[in-house]
């Protein structure tokens, strides 16, 4: 089985506590990239993760297959729409 290359849109509380740890241990998924505007917290815990500085950079990566939109509620629609328009699963 080839794991699904998965990107996480935020490495705040939910990204650190829920998404990243699960993606890291589930063989069906690969925690491939994360959107962190200025910090590198994800790469400190997960050295192989690719850190992106913008949503556009994250979505432009052809390797990303699945995007987890774990940002504040008011951004869900716009970010999910952008990811779908970029050909990603959400």
MMTF fields as JSON, N, C-alpha, C and O atoms, coordinates in Angstrom:
{
  "mmtfVersion": "1.0.0",
  "mmtfProducer": "UNKNOWN",
  "numBonds": 359,
  "numAtoms": 360,
  "numGroups": 90,
  "numChains": 1,
  "numModels": 1,
  "chainsPerModel": [1],
  "groupsPerChain": [90],
  "chainIdList": ["A"],
  "bondAtomList": [4, 2, 8, 6, 12, 10, 16, 14, 20, 18, 24, 22, 28, 26, 32, 30, 36, 34, 40, 38, 44, 42, 48, 46, 52, 50, 56, 54, 60, 58, 64, 62, 68, 66, 72, 70, 76, 74, 80, 78, 84, 82, 88, 86, 92, 90, 96, 94, 100, 98, 104, 102, 108, 106, 112, 110, 116, 114, 120, 118, 124, 122, 128, 126, 132, 130, 136, 134, 140, 138, 144, 142, 148, 146, 152, 150, 156, 154, 160, 158, 164, 162, 168, 166, 172, 170, 176, 174, 180, 178, 184, 182, 188, 186, 192, 190, 196, 194, 200, 198, 204, 202, 208, 206, 212, 210, 216, 214, 220, 218, 224, 222, 228, 226, 232, 230, 236, 234, 240, 238, 244, 242, 248, 246, 252, 250, 256, 254, 260, 258, 264, 262, 268, 266, 272, 270, 276, 274, 280, 278, 284, 282, 288, 286, 292, 290, 296, 294, 300, 298, 304, 302, 308, 306, 312, 310, 316, 314, 320, 318, 324, 322, 328, 326, 332, 330, 336, 334, 340, 338, 344, 342, 348, 346, 352, 350, 356, 354],
  "bondOrderList": [1, 1, 1, 1, 1, 1, 1, 1, 1, 1, 1, 1, 1, 1, 1, 1, 1, 1, 1, 1, 1, 1, 1, 1, 1, 1, 1, 1, 1, 1, 1, 1, 1, 1, 1, 1, 1, 1, 1, 1, 1, 1, 1, 1, 1, 1, 1, 1, 1, 1, 1, 1, 1, 1, 1, 1, 1, 1, 1, 1, 1, 1, 1, 1, 1, 1, 1, 1, 1, 1, 1, 1, 1, 1, 1, 1, 1, 1, 1, 1, 1, 1, 1, 1, 1, 1, 1, 1, 1],
  "groupList": [{"groupName": "UNK", "atomNameList": ["N", "CA", "C", "O"], "elementList": ["N", "C", "C", "O"], "formalChargeList": [0, 0, 0, 0], "bondAtomList": [1, 0, 2, 1, 3, 2], "bondOrderList": [1, 1, 2], "singleLetterCode": "X", "chemCompType": "L-PEPTIDE LINKING"}],
  "groupTypeList": [0, 0, 0, 0, 0, 0, 0, 0, 0, 0, 0, 0, 0, 0, 0, 0, 0, 0, 0, 0, 0, 0, 0, 0, 0, 0, 0, 0, 0, 0, 0, 0, 0, 0, 0, 0, 0, 0, 0, 0, 0, 0, 0, 0, 0, 0, 0, 0, 0, 0, 0, 0, 0, 0, 0, 0, 0, 0, 0, 0, 0, 0, 0, 0, 0, 0, 0, 0, 0, 0, 0, 0, 0, 0, 0, 0, 0, 0, 0, 0, 0, 0, 0, 0, 0, 0, 0, 0, 0, 0],
  "groupIdList": [1, 2, 3, 4, 5, 6, 7, 8, 9, 10, 11, 12, 13, 14, 15, 16, 17, 18, 19, 20, 21, 22, 23, 24, 25, 26, 27, 28, 29, 30, 31, 32, 33, 34, 35, 36, 37, 38, 39, 40, 41, 42, 43, 44, 45, 46, 47, 48, 49, 50, 51, 52, 53, 54, 55, 56, 57, 58, 59, 60, 61, 62, 63, 64, 65, 66, 67, 68, 69, 70, 71, 72, 73, 74, 75, 76, 77, 78, 79, 80, 81, 82, 83, 84, 85, 86, 87, 88, 89, 90],
  "secStructList": [7, 7, 7, 3, 3, 3, 3, 3, 1, 7, 7, 1, 2, 2, 0, 0, 0, 0, 0, 2, 2, 2, 2, 2, 2, 7, 6, 6, 3, 3, 3, 3, 3, 3, 3, 7, 1, 1, 7, 7, 2, 2, 2, 2, 2, 7, 6, 6, 7, 3, 3, 3, 1, 1, 2, 2, 2, 2, 2, 2, 7, 6, 6, 7, 7, 3, 3, 3, 7, 7, 1, 7, 4, 4, 4, 2, 2, 2, 2, 2, 2, 2, 2, 2, 2, 6, 6, 7, 5, 7],
  "xCoordList": [0.831, 0.0, 0.886, 1.847, 0.551, 1.261, 0.504, -0.686, 1.17, 0.463, 0.063, 0.745, -1.046, -1.563, -0.734, -0.657, -0.115, 0.69, -0.271, -1.054, -0.191, -1.17, -0.523, 0.566, -1.219, -0.784, -1.752, -2.957, -1.213, -1.999, -1.872, -0.772, -3.017, -3.031, -2.641, -2.587, -2.374, -2.009, -1.308, -1.677, -0.308, 0.361, 0.173, 1.095, -1.054, -1.444, -1.816, -1.306, -2.692, -3.071, -3.613, -3.187, -4.528, -5.112, -4.102, -4.093, -3.26, -2.248, -1.237, -0.884, -0.77, 0.221, -0.371, 0.278, -1.62, -2.208, -2.957, -2.928, -3.626, -4.486, -3.979, -3.676, -3.884, -3.592, -2.204, -2.092, -1.156, 0.209, 0.492, 1.015, 0.167, 0.458, -0.27, 0.294, -1.518, -2.249, -1.677, -1.504, -1.389, -0.805, 0.541, 0.904, 1.266, 2.599, 2.544, 3.446, 1.515, 1.462, 0.581, 0.729, -0.324, -1.194, -0.478, -0.074, -0.314, 0.442, -0.242, 0.403, -1.529, -2.26, -1.944, -2.263, -1.317, -1.046, 0.427, 1.123, 0.884, 2.213, 2.04, 1.483, 2.517, 2.504, 3.563, 4.741, 3.14, 4.052, 4.417, 5.587, 3.404, 3.709, 2.754, 1.685, 3.184, 2.42, 2.605, 3.66, 1.572, 1.632, 1.943, 1.111, 3.141, 3.537, 4.066, 5.062, 3.417, 3.778, 5.189, 5.888, 5.626, 6.958, 7.747, 8.974, 7.102, 7.799, 8.181, 7.77, 8.974, 9.37, 9.112, 9.906, 8.005, 7.701, 7.476, 7.907, 6.804, 6.507, 7.777, 7.919, 8.694, 9.924, 10.838, 11.689, 10.67, 11.433, 10.951, 11.751, 9.644, 9.07, 9.051, 9.173, 8.899, 8.804, 9.8, 9.413, 11.06, 12.106, 11.861, 12.384, 11.096, 10.876, 9.741, 9.551, 8.99, 7.857, 8.353, 9.341, 7.652, 7.971, 7.189, 5.966, 7.86, 7.2, 6.944, 7.855, 5.697, 5.299, 4.958, 4.439, 5.244, 4.996, 3.694, 3.314, 3.01, 1.712, 0.84, 1.335, -0.456, -1.379, -1.109, -1.184, -0.8, -0.527, 0.663, 0.63, 1.707, 2.878, 2.507, 2.922, 1.728, 1.293, 0.478, 0.699, -0.464, -1.347, -0.64, -1.078, 0.439, 1.171, 2.006, 2.455, 2.219, 3.04, 2.237, 1.235, 2.649, 1.892, 1.881, 1.042, 2.787, 2.824, 1.708, 1.297, 1.213, 0.155, -1.136, -1.615, -1.682, -2.922, -4.124, -5.224, -3.911, -4.985, -4.595, -3.464, -5.546, -5.31, -6.285, -7.497, -5.755, -6.584, -6.686, -5.683, -7.897, -8.142, -8.5, -9.656, -7.513, -7.694, -7.422, -6.864, -7.82, -7.659, -8.941, -9.886, -9.007, -10.241, -11.452, -11.333, -12.596, -13.826, -14.112, -14.531, -13.893, -14.257, -13.403, -13.729, -12.315, -11.462, -11.756, -11.267, -12.532, -12.734, -13.237, -12.678, -14.27, -14.85, -13.831, -13.63, -13.195, -12.264, -11.059, -10.656, -10.485, -9.309, -9.678, -8.941, -10.803, -11.248, -11.534, -11.169, -12.175, -12.46, -11.166, -11.065, -10.184, -8.9, -8.215, -7.646, -8.271, -7.65, -8.355, -7.699, -9.669, -10.411, -10.123, -9.959, -10.063, -9.76, -8.341, -8.053, -7.456, -6.093, -5.993, -4.91, -7.134, -7.157, -6.823, -6.477, -6.921, -6.6, -7.871, -8.955, -7.723, -8.797, -8.769, -7.711, -9.923, -10.017, -10.72, -10.907],
  "yCoordList": [-1.172, 0.0, 1.25, 1.345, 2.187, 3.461, 4.458, 4.684, 5.061, 6.005, 7.281, 7.719, 7.86, 9.104, 10.26, 10.459, 11.019, 12.181, 13.278, 13.807, 13.6, 14.469, 15.749, 15.73, 16.858, 18.171, 18.663, 18.421, 19.35, 19.927, 21.441, 21.973, 22.138, 23.593, 24.405, 25.633, 23.764, 24.514, 23.578, 22.409, 24.083, 23.28, 23.912, 23.974, 24.383, 24.874, 23.698, 22.594, 23.926, 22.881, 21.642, 20.533, 21.788, 20.6, 19.879, 18.649, 20.619, 19.991, 19.198, 18.074, 19.796, 19.133, 17.97, 16.939, 18.142, 17.173, 16.048, 14.904, 16.365, 15.37, 14.922, 13.744, 15.845, 15.453, 14.838, 13.705, 15.551, 15.063, 13.721, 12.817, 13.556, 12.26, 11.091, 10.006, 11.314, 10.233, 9.941, 8.781, 10.983, 10.78, 10.074, 9.287, 10.356, 9.782, 8.269, 7.542, 7.797, 6.378, 5.526, 4.303, 6.125, 5.347, 5.046, 5.973, 3.785, 3.447, 3.879, 3.935, 4.181, 4.606, 6.039, 6.459, 6.792, 8.211, 8.535, 7.866, 9.569, 10.124, 11.599, 12.361, 11.995, 13.413, 14.076, 14.106, 14.604, 15.057, 16.539, 16.907, 17.39, 18.819, 19.532, 19.03, 20.725, 21.525, 22.996, 23.412, 23.763, 25.213, 25.848, 25.836, 26.403, 27.183, 28.51, 28.542, 29.58, 30.888, 31.325, 31.88, 31.089, 31.576, 30.6, 30.684, 29.709, 28.788, 27.501, 27.261, 26.686, 25.38, 24.294, 23.364, 24.416, 23.461, 22.06, 21.079, 21.965, 20.647, 19.909, 18.718, 20.613, 19.942, 19.578, 18.699, 20.241, 19.854, 18.504, 17.691, 18.269, 16.998, 15.932, 14.743, 16.357, 15.448, 15.921, 16.636, 15.536, 16.082, 15.896, 16.668, 14.913, 14.686, 15.522, 15.53, 16.222, 17.004, 18.238, 18.866, 18.566, 19.752, 20.936, 20.858, 22.014, 23.195, 24.192, 24.545, 24.639, 25.638, 26.932, 26.901, 28.044, 29.339, 29.986, 31.039, 29.361, 29.89, 28.736, 27.659, 28.974, 27.964, 27.727, 26.591, 28.776, 28.643, 27.716, 26.887, 27.86, 26.989, 25.535, 24.631, 25.317, 23.972, 23.348, 22.194, 24.117, 23.589, 23.414, 22.618, 24.142, 24.044, 22.772, 22.413, 22.094, 20.889, 19.738, 19.327, 19.211, 18.139, 16.839, 15.975, 16.679, 15.451, 15.394, 14.307, 16.547, 16.581, 16.023, 16.491, 15.013, 14.388, 14.793, 14.978, 14.93, 15.204, 16.403, 16.5, 17.317, 18.505, 18.482, 18.383, 18.571, 18.668, 20.143, 20.786, 20.67, 22.079, 22.154, 21.971, 22.419, 22.458, 23.864, 24.036, 24.84, 26.251, 26.74, 25.961, 27.989, 28.489, 28.322, 28.388, 28.108, 27.809, 28.775, 28.35, 30.06, 31.036, 30.911, 31.523, 30.133, 29.934, 28.623, 28.42, 27.737, 26.399, 26.416, 25.735, 27.173, 27.173, 27.623, 26.943, 28.753, 29.302, 28.388, 28.16, 27.867, 27.006, 25.671, 25.164, 25.108, 23.851, 24.063, 23.228, 25.159, 25.48, 25.594, 25.036, 26.31, 26.456, 25.099, 24.834, 24.251, 22.937, 22.086, 21.42, 22.11, 21.355, 21.865, 21.076, 23.172, 23.764, 23.419, 23.416, 23.129, 22.733, 21.219, 20.693, 20.546, 19.122, 18.217, 17.051, 18.734, 17.954, 17.399, 17.958, 16.3, 15.793, 16.603, 17.067, 16.772, 17.563, 16.748, 17.224],
  "zCoordList": [0.0, 0.0, 0.0, 0.764, -0.856, -0.911, -0.039, -0.262, 0.952, 1.831, 1.09, 0.163, 1.515, 0.945, 1.486, 2.698, 0.594, 1.005, 1.456, 0.667, 2.734, 3.371, 3.885, 4.46, 3.664, 4.142, 5.204, 5.128, 6.185, 7.274, 7.179, 7.031, 7.266, 7.061, 8.289, 8.217, 9.387, 10.582, 11.551, 11.667, 12.241, 13.256, 14.624, 15.436, 14.859, 16.174, 17.043, 16.855, 17.983, 18.93, 18.229, 18.552, 17.29, 16.66, 15.773, 15.725, 15.077, 14.237, 15.04, 14.682, 16.135, 16.994, 17.775, 17.955, 18.245, 19.16, 18.455, 18.908, 17.351, 16.704, 15.338, 15.149, 14.385, 13.007, 12.84, 12.372, 13.206, 12.968, 13.649, 12.996, 14.933, 15.561, 14.892, 14.749, 14.485, 13.82, 12.434, 12.058, 11.687, 10.359, 10.459, 9.585, 11.512, 11.704, 11.969, 11.553, 12.646, 13.025, 12.117, 12.108, 11.358, 10.485, 9.17, 8.468, 8.827, 7.622, 6.32, 5.273, 6.377, 5.18, 4.776, 3.664, 5.68, 5.444, 5.656, 6.42, 4.971, 5.195, 5.529, 4.739, 6.701, 7.074, 6.211, 6.57, 5.079, 4.037, 4.159, 4.043, 4.394, 4.485, 5.429, 5.776, 5.828, 6.775, 6.434, 5.955, 6.685, 6.492, 7.837, 8.744, 7.964, 9.137, 8.612, 7.888, 8.966, 8.418, 8.77, 7.922, 10.007, 10.385, 11.25, 11.291, 11.919, 12.821, 12.095, 10.959, 12.775, 12.255, 13.296, 13.441, 14.018, 15.081, 14.538, 15.143, 13.404, 12.834, 12.45, 12.728, 11.813, 11.371, 12.541, 12.409, 13.674, 14.862, 15.385, 15.848, 15.309, 15.775, 14.694, 14.986, 13.446, 12.301, 11.232, 10.308, 11.345, 10.467, 8.966, 8.164, 8.582, 7.146, 6.561, 5.345, 7.399, 6.905, 6.151, 6.534, 5.085, 4.284, 4.852, 4.976, 5.194, 5.748, 4.617, 3.868, 4.506, 3.508, 4.237, 5.353, 3.621, 4.244, 3.798, 4.31, 2.848, 2.413, 1.952, 1.619, 1.936, 1.424, -0.051, -0.519, -0.783, -2.217, -2.47, -3.379, -1.665, -1.791, -1.512, -2.238, -0.461, -0.102, -1.234, -1.601, -1.786, -2.831, -4.169, -4.999, -4.387, -5.66, -5.751, -6.839, -4.65, -4.651, -5.251, -4.667, -6.395, -7.039, -6.245, -6.501, -5.292, -4.494, -3.461, -3.056, -3.029, -2.01, -2.611, -3.643, -1.937, -2.395, -1.545, -2.065, -0.245, 0.707, 1.558, 2.034, 1.744, 2.566, 3.736, 3.542, 4.941, 6.139, 6.501, 6.813, 6.458, 6.778, 8.259, 8.64, 9.069, 10.523, 11.059, 12.143, 10.293, 10.642, 11.322, 11.452, 11.757, 12.373, 11.439, 10.216, 12.051, 11.3, 10.162, 9.085, 10.379, 9.352, 8.093, 7.076, 8.133, 6.952, 6.23, 5.118, 6.823, 6.265, 4.829, 3.969, 4.563, 3.224, 2.183, 1.177, 2.416, 1.423, 1.21, 0.07, 2.278, 2.138, 1.494, 0.647, 1.887, 1.271, -0.214, -1.043, -0.548, -1.951, -2.76, -3.853, -2.228, -2.914, -3.107, -4.166, -2.091, -2.19, -3.253, -4.054, -3.254, -4.265, -5.666, -6.596, -5.816, -7.126, -7.579, -8.776, -6.623, -6.949, -7.228, -7.486, -7.17, -7.471, -6.301, -6.497, -5.096, -3.901, -3.281, -3.446, -2.571, -1.726, -0.439, -0.017, 0.181, 1.414, 2.477, 3.597]
}
